[in-house]
């Protein structure tokens, strides 16, 4: 373990206004209001249906049909909420962070799908009971109705999207395969739209039709605006190309980028972009990669660990390769800070956003403590650079290398824990500091638990599992 | 997601649904005779014409028994579209009922109409009145159909 403490701690600098803690409270309030809004959108959908008085619970057929309509309404609403969460809306990112928005997106996937499946099953049963048909005859009849074949196709696509996103399956699939199937969800949502407007006894007329068309416009409008138009305009404006690719470890490279007016991206240290490199084999999907150095007007740097086929291709990018992007994203920045002191815990390639975060952080010598965790010395990416930066700016920079320790300090290495190193000995002031954690999920969970046990409350995490 | 957000979401949704349930119960949609629509007596053996909304069919025959001809019932509004039927009277009896317009606001309504209309048609012909059972699962269509039929029969004096 290497400790570096160069300068004594001076008095704390005056705080900028408004007080950071207040700013964070307001941000959390806005985040909570967004959650309430999502709930309300589903409640309004149900309310407009109830308000028509068409709810019929007097007969078994009516009850099945009513529940079938209700599940369809709530399921569709959830799907649209999922689209909004995945639309990369800058205001949403500043409020909850892209990673948490996507975590919510993932959590809604299965409930939305089950509701839509229930919608199909309940309505088929309800109609069959009302018409005195069997389920097969009713299904054949439904398939023969206007816009219904497309609706069944959509349900099939949703099955494919959900199955490929199940954790077990997702892990086994190459990212690229998952990505292509996931893009089909747009087709699934759009394919389901015609039958809602023509077949639904609910959406074919009246105020509900207006409400739903508005919801669709908001969701798809956000997708088109923030996932297509805005990145296109920004990419053209900044004209970013690959300058060179630098190998920094046996399994990691830094890609140096050059472009125009990069300061005006307003990217903060610790943020990431979705980068699309226009080279054969890799142009068709974007990679979420953190800045590993705060951008200057002409230069930016990202650092990638080669995990799969997609990232390996990036190591072979030729200088001059055009790059388009969307971003910046993420709350792993000084903007969400509320204390003077800062504790940083990074593991493996998680050090990259930490490097750009530290380059931009406004902290007095002695206020910043960093610990980098790695299994081997080979995995200490950017270590020399980080150590030098820490030396120059009075940051304590530690490393903890070796196999994982067990027990309460499991986020540290076994050799360090057996020497008596603990969370409290590395970060004595962790309860009164902002804690930034970036690394693989399992490790980051252990690290978060450890610092919370020491009383830390302001915890900022960047998740790496999108 | 914080507990505050979840509690807020649940309370807000509960309030919205509570209000809607109240409105829904109050709204209780029903079938009603269309405003400003008049059923007119079609061509036939009967002389003259009359306003359908009054339900007074003017016939040349004796009161109580309908004159031959076609009588168009009132257009009846339902939440799923309007319903209007025409009755053909021959020899003082209901010879046929033709649906001029049936519930058609959406795919399911059209499906229900297609299935309920023939049943209602046959029931009416055998009962020789609008006093027949409604078709299960087709309440609005049945109510509209029979209400429009009754107004046509009133015109015919049956």
Interface residues (C-beta under 8 A of the other chain):
Chain A: X28 X31 X32 X33 X35 X36 X38 X39 X40 X42 X43 X44 X46 X47 X48 X49 X50 X51 X52 X53 X54 X55 X59 X61 X62 X104 X127 X129 X130 X131 X141 X145 X146 X147 X148 X195 X198 X199 X200 X201 X203 X204 X205
Chain B: X1 X2 X4 X5 X6 X8 X9 X10 X12 X13 X14 X16 X17 X19 X20 X21 X23 X24 X25 X26 X27 X28 X29 X79 X80 X105 X106 X107 X108 X109 X111 X112 X115 X136 X137 X138
